[in-house]
Amino acid sequence: MWEWKNIYRGLMMGASDVVPGVSGGTIAVVLGIYDRLIEAINGFFSKEWKRHLRFLLPLGLGVVTSILLLANVIEWLFEHYPAQTKFFFLGLIIGVLPFLSHKADVKHNFRTKHYILMLIGALVVSSLAFFQPEESEAMNNLSTGMYALLFLSGMIASSAMILPGISGSFILLIIGVYTTVIEGISNLQLDVIAVVGAGIAIGIIVMSKIVKFFLDHYTSGTYAVIIGLVLGSVVVIYPGLSGDTLMLLISVLAFIGGLFAAWGLGRVEYK
């Protein structure tokens, strides 16, 4: 049976991937499908590819639809209400931590080494907060070298994208191609979409194999790192408090909205 419920999951993942600082992998954790996503990507190249396709196709449709339709909306929100948008995602991420801890059975499975791995994961991601990439202008009249850069950027960004806490969009900002990619999507520049898309596909396949290996062989340790990555993303996303009372109130409401969204998703997804 086709898992059409994954369309709305894909919509959420796609929307988050457009926002620098928010990871699609984190949203997959929020939705309770991270393990299944990794399994499906790897299983797509096995004899059971049809079963995994029933999971991946609706999810992919949601992601692509969200990126194409919501790129302008997310850009607008990020331009006019960046703090409030980030506070919503903060609430979403913090709200899912109890469910994630329950799934990992932290109380019974975690030892000292797991908490050290969690700390390392948190430090790795939170260190990204010290990067302040400058927004670059969109590239015009792309050369062969620029296409190669876009392909490599897509590959690197998607490798990061599949890891909770590490934002693919933020990686694109650091590399300096974020504006080119977003404008390419918004304006339906097929050459940019095709080149970046090919890089993203290869990056996701490679990284998913690495993650699956660790999930299969070092389950508790991998969960410890994942929880640490999610915790570290809080530091990266946190925009600071506004001095404007109205904007501060909206930020608080957005944060609470994110918490309630996480609670609702947790009730549905983590049964």
Secondary structure, 3 states (H helix, E strand, C coil): CCCCCHHHHHHHHHHHHHCCCCCHHHHHHHCCCHHHHHHHHHHCCCCCHHHHHHHHHHHHHHHHHHHHHHHHHHHHHHHHCHHHHHHHHHHHHHHHHHHHHHHHCHHHHCCHHHHHHHHHHHHHHHHHHHCCCCCCCCCCCCCHHHHHHHHHHHHHHHHHHCCCCCCHHHHHHHHCCHHHHHHHHHCCCHHHHHHHHHHHHHHHHHHHHHHHHHHHHCHHHHHHHHHHHHHHHHHHHCCCCCCCHHHHHHHHHHHHHHHHHHHHHHHHHCC
